[in-house]
Amino acid sequence: MELVRIGANKLRTNLGGLIDQVHRSECDVIVTRYIRPIVAIIPYQDYLAMKDALDTVRREREQRGSGSDRGPAGPRGAFGQE
């Protein structure tokens, strides 16, 4: 499956097409803002399959008191530029 990285501004003009691609399981989408990954768009069935694990990760993050959205790659993210 392809991984598409797109800036938030560019996403606005391409959202319909990207949603169709994700729905057909042709790609996952990482949305970036100022080079940094902020959101992932994945097929709904994949989300349902991961929901329990996602809830656990979020609960653990809240318990640690980490309100930060910085990933392991630091402030620039792992995906390079938009």
Summary of the structure (lengths in Angstrom):
residues: 82
radius of gyration: 14.0
end to end distance: 20.0
largest distance: 38.2
contacts: 180
relative contact order: 0.19
helix: 45%
strand: 26%
